[in-house]
């Protein structure tokens, strides 16, 4: 019997913070592709805090909706690089010498972003303009590092939720907080591998729902533990067949 899925719950609980379907990512296996074609296990270009780029694994999706219509914040850099993402989706900027992870709605003209250049490197460029545009599709792949290069610009895989306030009160930075919240899902990916992980998306969805709906850490713990237990059971069962 097919395993139950929680995709409908994701649409209810997760902020619909994503990239449009025609946004371009760079993969290790096929070069440039629309973000809508990514799958769990694909290696996609990501960026370290210093701007150096590398290929990182996609381990889950927050959203995969090819037909949804939405508005996107459009950021254009001095060189003409254009990034489109929803208002609550995070990106990395350097402002007054400080690296920040912020919702795209809070990005300012003059903020610096990393734009991918030659292989393995990127350069800081200023945001020259900011506007709102319409687009189709909502896709939110998550990489192990929490970063992804979309349309040549380094962005975060994460987006705003009620957890932001919890991180602020706890004195935890946004990148560290979200990476910690999704650590159980990354552990599942490492245990199961890409193929088994794709077949266990109902577990992934359950953890993502809890993390993004603003659940407290005490409430999230049993969900994460259950996810890990379920993942271990699936791995054992698969190996035994």
SULLINMO-V755145 format. One record per pair of residues at least 24 apart in sequence whose C-alpha atoms are under 10 Angstrom apart, sorted by sequence separation. I is the first residue (numbers start at 1). J is the second residue. D is the distance in Angstrom with one decimal. If there is no record, write none. Layout:
i->(I I)
j->(J J)
d->(D D)
//
This chain:
i->(203 204 105 182 202 203 28 38 104 105 181 182 28 37 105 181 200 203 204 27 28 36 125 147 203 26 27 28 35 36 75 124 146 181 182 27 36 73 74 75 94 122 123 145 146 181 182 200 73 74 93 94 95 122 181 200 72 73 75 77 78 83 93 94 122 146 72 75 76 77 82 93 116 146 178 73 75 77 78 81 93 115 116 145 178 197 200 77 81 114 115 116 117 144 196 199 77 79 115 116 117 146 181 77 115 116 184 191 197 77 114 115 116 144 196 197 114 115 144 181 184 185 188 192 196 113 114 115 142 181 184 187 188 191 192 113 114 144 145 183 184 187 188 191 113 144 182 184 185 186 188 189 192 193 196 21 49 143 144 181 184 185 188 191 192 18 19 21 22 81 142 184 187 188 191 192 17 18 19 20 21 80 82 87 144 191 16 17 18 20 21 78 79 81 84 86 144 185 188 192 15 16 18 20 21 77 78 79 80 81 82 83 84 85 86 184 188 192 14 15 20 77 78 79 80 82 84 85 163 164 166 14 16 20 50 76 77 78 79 80 84 86 162 163 165 166 20 49 76 77 78 84 85 161 162 163 164 166 11 19 20 75 76 77 78 84 89 104 161 162 163 166 10 11 16 18 20 75 76 77 86 160 161 162 163 10 11 17 19 75 76 77 85 102 103 159 161 162 163 11 16 18 19 75 76 85 101 102 158 160 161 162 163 7 17 74 75 76 85 92 101 103 104 7 74 75 91 102 103 104 7 73 74 75 90 91 101 102 103 73 74 101 102 23 24 72 73 74 23 72 73 74 23 53 71 72 73 92 93 22 23 51 52 53 71 72 91 92 93 20 51 53 70 71 72 91 92 19 20 50 51 52 53 70 71 72 91 92 19 20 49 51 52 53 54 55 69 70 71 85 90 91 18 19 20 48 52 53 54 69 70 83 84 89 90 91 18 19 47 52 53 54 68 69 70 83 84 89 90 91 17 18 47 52 53 67 68 69 70 82 83 89 90 91 17 18 47 51 52 53 67 68 69 82 83 84 89 90 16 17 18 19 46 51 52 66 67 68 81 82 83 85 88 89 90 15 16 17 18 45 50 51 52 65 66 67 68 81 82 83 88 89 16 17 18 50 51 65 66 81 83 87 88 89 101 102 15 16 17 47 48 50 51 64 65 66 86 87 88 100 101 102 15 45 46 47 48 50 63 64 65 100 101 45 47 63 64 65 100 62 63 64 77 62 63 64 76 61 62 63 75 61 62 63 60 61 62 60 61 59 60 61 58 59 60 92 57 58 59 60 90 57 58 59 90 17 56 57 58 56 57 58 55 56 57 58 56 57 55 56 58 56 57 56 55 53 54 55 53 54 62 53 61 62 44 46 48 62 45 46 47 48 49 44 46 47 48 43 46 47 48 36 38 40 42 46 47 53 35 36 37 38 39 40 41 45 46 47 52 35 36 38 40 44 45 46 51 35 36 44 45 46 35 36 44 45 49 35 44 46 47 48 45 46 47 46 47 45 46 47 46 46 22 20 21 22 23 20 21 22 23 35 19 20 21 22 23 34 35 19 20 21 22 34 19 20 21 18 19 20 21 32 18 19 20 17 18 19 16 17 18 19 26 16 17 18 25 26 16 25 26 24 25 26 60 24 25 26 59 60 23 24 25 59 23 24 25 58 59 22 23 59 60 59 19 58 59 57 59 60 59 58 57 60 61 19 59 60 18 59 17 18 61 17 18 60 17 62 63 16 17 61 62 15 16 17 60 61 14 15 59 60 14 15 62 14 15 61 62 13 41 60 40 62 41 42 40 41 40 41 39 40 39 40 41 40 41 40 39 40 40 7 14 15 5 6 7 10 13 14 3 4 5 6 9 10 13 14 2 3 4 5 6 8 9 12 13 14 15 3 4 5 6 7 10 11 13 14 15 3 4 5 6 7 9 10 13 14 3 5 6 9 10 13 14 5 12 13 6 7 10 6 10)
j->(227 228 130 207 227 228 54 64 130 131 207 208 55 64 132 208 227 230 231 55 56 64 153 175 231 55 56 57 64 65 104 153 175 210 211 57 66 103 104 105 124 152 153 175 176 211 212 230 104 105 124 125 126 153 212 231 104 105 107 109 110 115 125 126 154 178 105 108 109 110 115 126 149 179 211 107 109 111 112 115 127 149 150 179 212 231 234 112 116 149 150 151 152 179 231 234 113 115 151 152 153 182 217 114 152 153 221 228 234 115 152 153 154 182 234 235 153 154 183 220 223 224 227 231 235 153 154 155 182 221 224 227 228 231 232 154 155 185 186 224 225 228 229 232 155 186 224 226 227 228 230 231 234 235 238 64 92 186 187 224 227 228 231 234 235 62 63 65 66 125 186 228 231 232 235 236 62 63 64 65 66 125 127 132 189 236 62 63 64 66 67 124 125 127 130 132 190 231 234 238 62 63 65 67 68 124 125 126 127 128 129 130 131 132 133 231 235 239 62 63 68 125 126 127 128 130 132 133 211 212 214 63 65 69 99 125 126 127 128 129 133 135 211 212 214 215 70 99 126 127 128 134 135 211 212 213 214 216 62 70 71 126 127 128 129 135 140 155 212 213 214 217 62 63 68 70 72 127 128 129 138 212 213 214 215 63 64 70 72 128 129 130 138 155 156 212 214 215 216 65 70 72 73 129 130 139 155 156 212 214 215 216 217 62 72 129 130 131 140 147 156 158 159 63 130 131 147 158 159 160 64 130 131 132 147 148 158 159 160 131 132 159 160 82 83 131 132 133 83 132 133 134 84 114 132 133 134 153 154 84 85 113 114 115 133 134 153 154 155 83 114 116 133 134 135 154 155 83 84 114 115 116 117 134 135 136 155 156 84 85 114 116 117 118 119 120 134 135 136 150 155 156 84 85 86 114 118 119 120 135 136 149 150 155 156 157 85 86 114 119 120 121 135 136 137 150 151 156 157 158 85 86 115 120 121 135 136 137 138 150 151 157 158 159 86 87 116 120 121 122 136 137 138 151 152 153 158 159 86 87 88 89 116 121 122 136 137 138 151 152 153 155 158 159 160 86 87 88 89 116 121 122 123 136 137 138 139 152 153 154 159 160 88 89 90 122 123 137 138 153 155 159 160 161 173 174 88 89 90 120 121 123 124 137 138 139 159 160 161 173 174 175 89 119 120 121 122 124 137 138 139 174 175 120 122 138 139 140 175 138 139 140 153 139 140 141 153 139 140 141 153 140 141 142 140 141 142 141 142 141 142 143 141 142 143 175 141 142 143 144 174 142 143 144 175 103 142 143 144 143 144 145 143 144 145 146 145 146 145 146 148 147 148 148 148 147 148 149 148 149 157 149 157 158 141 143 145 159 143 144 145 146 147 143 145 146 147 143 146 147 148 137 139 141 143 147 148 154 137 138 139 140 141 142 143 147 148 149 154 138 139 141 143 147 148 149 154 139 140 148 149 150 140 141 149 150 154 141 150 152 153 154 152 153 154 154 155 154 155 156 156 157 135 134 135 136 137 135 136 137 138 150 135 136 137 138 139 150 151 136 137 138 139 151 137 138 139 137 138 139 140 151 138 139 140 138 139 140 138 139 140 141 148 139 140 141 148 149 140 149 150 149 150 151 185 150 151 152 185 186 150 151 152 186 151 152 153 186 187 151 152 188 189 189 150 189 190 189 193 194 194 194 194 197 198 157 197 198 157 198 157 158 201 158 159 201 159 204 205 159 160 204 205 159 160 161 204 205 159 160 204 205 160 161 208 161 162 208 209 161 189 208 189 212 193 194 193 194 194 195 194 195 195 196 197 197 198 198 198 199 201 201 208 209 200 201 202 205 208 209 199 200 201 202 205 206 209 210 199 200 201 202 203 205 206 209 210 211 212 201 202 203 204 205 208 209 211 212 213 202 203 204 205 206 208 209 212 213 203 205 206 209 210 213 214 206 213 214 208 209 212 209 213)
d->(5.7 9.9 9.2 7.6 9.5 8.7 9.4 9.7 9.6 9.7 8.8 7.5 6.6 9.9 9.7 8.8 9.9 7.4 9.4 7.3 9.0 7.4 9.6 9.5 7.7 8.6 9.0 9.9 9.7 8.5 8.5 9.8 7.7 9.4 7.5 9.8 7.1 10.0 8.8 10.0 8.5 9.1 9.7 9.7 9.6 6.3 9.9 9.0 6.7 9.7 9.2 9.7 9.9 8.8 9.1 7.7 9.2 6.8 8.6 9.0 9.4 10.0 9.8 9.2 8.8 8.4 9.4 9.3 9.2 9.0 9.7 9.3 7.6 6.8 8.3 9.5 8.6 9.4 9.9 7.4 9.4 8.3 9.4 7.9 9.2 8.5 8.0 8.5 9.5 9.0 9.5 9.0 8.0 8.5 9.2 9.6 8.1 9.1 8.9 5.2 9.7 9.6 8.3 9.8 5.6 6.2 9.6 9.4 9.4 8.6 8.5 4.6 7.4 9.4 8.1 9.4 5.9 6.4 9.0 8.3 9.5 7.9 7.9 7.1 7.7 7.0 5.5 9.8 9.7 9.4 5.9 9.8 6.4 7.6 7.9 7.0 8.6 9.6 9.7 8.8 7.8 7.6 9.3 7.4 8.6 6.6 8.7 9.7 7.7 10.0 9.1 8.7 7.9 9.1 8.2 8.8 8.6 8.9 9.8 8.8 7.3 7.8 5.8 9.7 5.7 8.3 9.5 8.1 9.5 9.2 9.6 6.5 9.0 7.7 7.1 9.3 8.6 7.2 9.9 9.3 6.2 9.8 9.4 9.1 9.3 10.0 8.5 8.2 9.0 8.4 8.5 10.0 7.5 9.2 9.9 9.3 9.9 9.1 9.9 9.1 9.2 7.4 9.8 9.8 9.3 9.6 6.3 8.7 9.4 9.8 9.5 9.8 9.5 9.7 9.8 9.7 9.2 10.0 7.7 9.5 9.1 6.1 5.9 9.3 8.6 9.8 8.8 9.7 7.5 9.6 8.3 8.6 9.9 8.9 9.7 9.7 5.5 6.4 8.8 9.8 8.2 9.8 9.1 6.9 9.0 9.5 8.3 8.2 8.6 4.3 5.4 9.6 9.5 8.6 7.1 7.7 8.4 8.0 9.1 9.8 9.2 9.9 5.7 4.9 8.5 8.8 9.3 9.5 5.7 6.6 4.9 9.1 7.4 7.8 9.9 9.7 8.0 6.4 5.7 7.0 8.8 8.2 6.8 4.3 7.4 7.6 10.0 9.8 8.0 7.6 5.3 9.2 9.1 9.9 9.4 8.6 6.3 7.9 7.9 9.7 9.1 8.8 9.8 5.9 6.6 9.8 8.7 8.9 9.6 10.0 9.9 9.5 9.3 9.1 9.4 8.0 4.8 8.8 9.9 8.9 7.5 9.1 9.3 8.4 5.6 6.8 8.7 9.7 6.8 10.0 9.3 6.9 5.2 8.8 9.8 9.4 9.3 8.5 6.7 5.8 5.7 9.6 8.4 9.8 9.6 8.3 4.7 6.4 8.2 5.6 6.4 9.5 7.6 9.8 6.5 5.3 8.8 9.4 9.1 10.0 9.1 9.1 9.1 10.0 5.6 6.0 9.1 6.9 8.8 9.9 6.0 7.4 8.6 4.4 6.7 7.2 5.7 8.8 7.2 8.9 8.3 8.4 9.3 5.9 6.0 9.5 4.3 6.5 6.4 7.0 9.3 8.1 9.7 9.4 8.5 9.3 7.4 5.6 8.5 9.4 6.7 4.8 9.0 4.7 8.5 9.9 10.0 7.3 6.1 5.9 6.2 9.6 8.6 8.8 5.3 8.1 5.9 6.6 8.3 8.9 4.6 8.6 8.5 4.6 7.5 6.9 8.3 7.6 7.1 8.3 7.4 5.7 9.6 5.5 5.4 9.7 5.6 6.2 7.9 9.2 5.9 7.8 5.8 8.7 5.2 8.9 8.5 8.7 4.5 7.0 6.0 4.8 8.0 6.6 7.8 9.8 6.3 5.1 7.8 7.1 8.4 8.4 9.4 6.4 6.1 7.0 5.1 6.4 7.3 7.9 6.5 9.3 9.0 4.2 7.1 9.8 9.5 5.7 6.2 9.3 9.2 5.5 8.9 8.9 4.3 7.8 9.8 6.8 7.7 9.1 5.6 6.4 8.2 5.0 9.3 8.9 7.1 5.5 6.4 7.3 8.9 9.0 5.4 9.8 8.8 8.4 7.7 8.6 8.6 8.8 9.7 9.7 8.0 7.8 5.1 7.6 9.1 9.2 8.4 9.3 6.8 9.7 8.9 9.9 9.7 8.5 10.0 9.9 9.4 6.0 6.3 8.9 6.9 9.4 8.4 6.2 4.7 9.3 9.1 9.4 5.1 6.8 9.3 7.5 5.1 8.3 9.8 7.5 5.2 7.5 9.8 5.5 6.4 9.8 8.6 4.4 7.3 6.1 5.8 7.7 5.4 9.1 6.3 6.0 7.5 9.8 9.7 5.5 5.8 9.2 9.6 8.3 4.4 6.6 9.6 9.6 9.7 5.4 6.7 6.1 6.0 9.4 9.5 6.5 8.4 9.5 7.1 10.0 10.0 9.2 9.4 8.6 10.0 8.2 9.1 9.9 9.6 9.7 9.3 9.6 9.1 8.4 9.5 9.1 9.7 8.0 8.2 9.9 9.4 9.6 8.5 9.5 9.2 8.0 7.8 9.2 7.6 8.5 8.4 6.1 9.4 8.1 9.2 8.3 9.4 5.4 6.4 8.9 9.8 8.4 9.7 9.9 8.4 9.0 9.4 8.7 4.1 6.7 10.0 9.5 6.4 7.8 9.3 9.8 6.1 5.0 8.0 6.9 9.1 7.2 5.6 8.6 8.5 9.3 7.9 8.3 9.5 8.2 9.5 9.9 9.1 8.9 9.2 9.4 6.1 6.9 8.2 9.0 8.3 9.3 9.1 9.9 8.8 9.3 8.2 8.0 9.5 6.1 6.2 7.8 10.0 8.1 9.1 5.7 4.5 9.7 9.1 9.5 9.5 9.1 4.8 6.1 9.5 9.4 7.4 5.2 6.3 8.5 5.6 6.3 9.7 9.4 5.2 5.3 9.0 7.5 5.2 6.4 7.3 8.3 4.8 9.1 9.4 9.0 7.3 8.4 8.1 7.6 8.8 6.4 7.9 8.7 5.1 8.5 8.1 5.8 6.1 8.4 8.0 8.6 6.6 4.9 7.5 6.8 6.0 7.8 9.6 9.8 9.8 9.5 9.7 9.0 8.5 6.2 8.3 9.4 8.9 9.6 9.0 9.4 7.2 8.7 9.1 8.2 9.9 9.8 7.7 8.0 8.5 8.5 9.5 8.9 8.9 8.2 8.1 7.8 6.1 9.2 9.8 8.8 8.0 8.6 7.7 7.6 9.9 9.9 7.1 8.5 9.3 7.5 9.4 8.7 9.5 7.0 7.2 8.0 9.9 9.1 9.0 9.7 8.8 9.4 9.3 9.6 7.7 8.4 9.3 4.6 5.8 7.5 8.9 7.7 9.8 9.8 8.6 7.5 8.5 6.2 8.4 10.0 9.9 8.9 7.9 9.9 8.8 8.3 7.8 6.8 9.1 6.4 8.3 9.4 7.0 5.7 8.2 8.3 6.0 9.1 9.5 7.8 9.1 4.5 8.4 9.6 8.5 8.8 8.4 8.9 7.6 9.0 6.3 8.2 9.0 6.8 7.7 9.2 9.6 5.7 8.4 7.3 9.2 9.5 5.9 9.1 9.9 5.9 7.0 6.3 9.7 7.6 6.8 7.2 9.6 5.5 9.6 8.8 9.2 9.2 10.0 9.5 9.1 8.7 9.4)
//
